[in-house]
Amino acid sequence: MPQDVYDKVLILAKRRGFLYPSFEIYGGVAGFYDYGPLGSQLKNNLENLWRYFYLYKDSCLEINTPTITLYDVLKASGHVEEFTDLTVDCEECKTSFKVEDIIEDESSVEQAINDEDLICPTCGGKLINPHPVNLMFSTKIGVGKTRDAFLRPETAQGIFTGFHLLYRYAREKLPFGVIQLGKGYRNEVSPRQGPIRMREFSMAEAEVFFDPENKSHKNFSEVKDHTLYLYDNEKEFQLTMEEAVLNGVINNQALSYYMYLTQTILLQGGVDPKKFRFRKHADDELAHYAQECWDAELYSERFGWVECVGIADRSAYDIHAHIEASKTDMYALRKYDKPKLVKRKKIIPKMNILGPEFKDQAGAIKSIIEEMEVPGEIDRLTIQFKGKDITISNGTSYFFDFRENGEHGINLIKTALEHFPVKPFILSRPSELQSNEKEILRLLDISEGIGLSSITDWDFEDVERIASLTKKRKKLFALHVSERIREDIKKIITLKPDFIVHMTKGTKKDLLTIKKENMPIVICPQSNTFFNMTPPLKLMKEIGNTILIGTDNAMIHPPNLIDEINHIKHIAPDVFTIEQLLEMVTYVPRKVLNLKDDMHDATFPLSSYVILDERTLQPLINTTLMREMI
């Protein structure tokens, strides 16, 4: 087989002392290379070129953090769940391959798997068993009493976990940038592209922190007329930085500026402009942390267009994640030139109500409530008191709850509701991510059914067993589907859930399949928005999906369906009428869940409002249907 340019360059690089395969005398191992004498100098030159632009041109700070990263850090950042490649195994030679590396250009991953036409490029055998594989190298810290950890897959998390210290060093002013250059580690499934895809490699990362309400850049006006080489997955084109921002091709000045900086560094480093472009990520390939992302790609005669640099607007995803997980205050402050008076809402407890309900505990509860911040209009308040959740002033008569932590979680919510006239319909969840038949049957005895998280969190056979046991007991079965990544809807259908939650990443084909199966969807718009996602409301309506409204992540938003309705009217003002939205929290749940019209009990108060026709003053939604505020 004749040698191409790639082969000739690697042979020359080895002969001249640029690059050697690591551990070659022991047969070598894919994904590892040594930099020789000239390779090390070339690498240093490129690193110093990069530093010049970020340290001296953009005034960033440089830090150096450990390459071993605690499990807790990468759990919070989402890497433990999301940092995966879809992988298949060869029936014959047992070699594993990343699916995206072996499919035809015209085929989607889903199509290739469904058609079962993946062939092993090594031996020609059939490729089977598509499954996600986490790409991080795991390790332990310490001896005896150890802590779980990983070799870092990126240097960025070391920047995020030290943000509060760096923010103080930067005199608590935004924007400021932080760079780090060091080793990263990714246990690639099939690193067969020489130095392009390695398991240990040097990374140069910059994280620049902006006020989310002001993503302008102080140097933008000086370089706004520079041309960027762009590709939107359909065509290649060129725009000036200013044109790209004004036309919405690039979302903001900051992102455009750092794309320009990257382009300048690469071209000065020797990249041929004819073999360079920025490719925009499609919505279905965005990383879990990104709002917008562009890849700087270089063209190779053998491998085609290859990602060289990723430039993402990560919003505040990582900082928020670490604040929630570590309970550390890492917020930046927006300082005003002049003092600004702000009205604050305070909760004033009514002791004539708290006293009879909580007796000798009422005083302590009153103190907790008075210190709380009010997030907005609320009709329900949950506080922590002596290790228990206590809910106060709830306008809801009935609600469904995905209750975690097994039997303990069920007991917690039942205890919290002892003094309140509200009936919970509890969908329990096993205490561990596995099927324990004895525990499942016990949970089904004391709850209304089972509500699971995504199937990607579970072994699918366990999910099948749980669904089967639930159906045999004639209880409700539901689960989260396609919230952050698109999931296999055909698998979901085999479980025959009574309803599914989210579908933010569902495609039109998925929603049509769900409609055909008459499967209701519960949307949770406020939670989705917090994680930079939006349910495809308009498409769901056009297809005719049965929609219910729910809430998710009570740590982020107090459960309040009126707030959810208002949020839908804000993000999709013309999709649903207010009457349709109210039906989604009253009539539709009652119908979907077979709640009887006479289920109302005199001890449970009716909702305090009803929608009337302004001309006839007749109810647009029958009052009996307003009883079940799910």
Buried (B, 14 or more C-beta within 10 A) or exposed (E): EEEEEBEEBBEEBBEEBBBBBBEEEEEEEBBBBBBBEEBEEBBEEBEEBBBEBBBEEBEBBEBEBEBBBBBBBBBBBBBBBBBBBBBBBBEEEEBBBBBBBBBEEEEEEBEBBEEEEBEBBEEEBBBBEBBBBBBBBEBEBEEEEEEBBBBBBBBBBBBBBBBBEBBEEBEEEBBBBBBBBBEBBBBBBBBBBBBBBBBBBBBBBBBBBBEEEEBBBEBBEEBBEBBBBBBEEEEEEEBBBBBBBEEEBBBBBBBBBBBBBBBBBBEEEEBEEEEBBBBBBEEEEBBBBBBBBBBBBBBBEEBEBBEBBBBBBBBBBBBBBBBEEEEEEBEBEEEEEEEEEEEEEEBEBEEEEBBEEBEEBBEEBBEBBEEEEEEEEBBBBBBEEEEEBBBBBBBBBBBBBBBBEBBEBBEBBBEBBEEBEBBBBBBBBBBEEEBBEEBBEBBBEEBBBBBBBBBBEBEBEBBBBBBBBBBEBEBBBBBBBBBBBBBBBEEBBEBEBBBBBBBBBBBEEBBBBBBEEEBBBBBBBBBBBBBBBEBBBEBBBEBEBBBBBBBBBEEBBBBBBBBBBBBBBEBBEEBBEEEEBBBBBBBBBBBBBEBEEEBBEEEBBBBEEBBEEEEEEEBBBEEBBBBBBB
